[in-house]
Amino acid sequence: LSCVLSVSADGLHEDFRIAGCSDSDGEEMYTLDGEEKWYADFINKKGVEPYPSFIDNFNFVEGVYENAEAQLQICREELKKYRKAMKDFPVEQDPPSSPIVYSRDNVELGEN
């Protein structure tokens, strides 16, 4: 048996995770309401919480950086597969729906 006596929501929040990679770089970042709350610093091999020291930080659970590194490796492997698979795809070129004719001189509507 469960019961809810009162529920209140003062506002909605936007929580995003951004992740991506290239051959030489990677990105993993979490944001809340447009503010960066955590990102993976792959150069220094650590997770960074960029809040100022006077703010009570939200601490991420252990292993978030290690998970970001694992996801980066998966992303790079997938990138290789997609590049190989897409290499032989012909570029789709749709012909124009109707011929386009441009006049040499400026034309005014209603004039001969």
Secondary structure in CASP SS format (residue, H / E / C, confidence):
PFRMAT SS
TARGET T0000
AUTHOR 0000-0000-0000
METHOD secondary structure of the structure
MODEL  1
L C 1.00
S C 1.00
C C 1.00
V C 1.00
L C 1.00
S C 1.00
V C 1.00
S C 1.00
A C 1.00
D C 1.00
G C 1.00
L C 1.00
H C 1.00
E C 1.00
D E 1.00
F E 1.00
R E 1.00
I E 1.00
A E 1.00
G E 1.00
C E 1.00
S C 1.00
D C 1.00
S C 1.00
D C 1.00
G E 1.00
E E 1.00
E E 1.00
M E 1.00
Y E 1.00
T E 1.00
L E 1.00
D C 1.00
G C 1.00
E E 1.00
E E 1.00
K E 1.00
W E 1.00
Y E 1.00
A E 1.00
D E 1.00
F C 1.00
I C 1.00
N C 1.00
K C 1.00
K E 1.00
G E 1.00
V E 1.00
E C 1.00
P C 1.00
Y C 1.00
P C 1.00
S C 1.00
F C 1.00
I C 1.00
D C 1.00
N C 1.00
F C 1.00
N C 1.00
F C 1.00
V C 1.00
E C 1.00
G C 1.00
V H 1.00
Y H 1.00
E H 1.00
N H 1.00
A H 1.00
E H 1.00
A H 1.00
Q H 1.00
L H 1.00
Q H 1.00
I H 1.00
C H 1.00
R H 1.00
E H 1.00
E H 1.00
L H 1.00
K H 1.00
K H 1.00
Y H 1.00
R H 1.00
K H 1.00
A H 1.00
M H 1.00
K C 1.00
D C 1.00
F C 1.00
P C 1.00
V C 1.00
E C 1.00
Q C 1.00
D C 1.00
P C 1.00
P C 1.00
S C 1.00
S C 1.00
P C 1.00
I C 1.00
V C 1.00
Y C 1.00
S C 1.00
R C 1.00
D C 1.00
N C 1.00
V C 1.00
E C 1.00
L C 1.00
G C 1.00
E C 1.00
N C 1.00
END
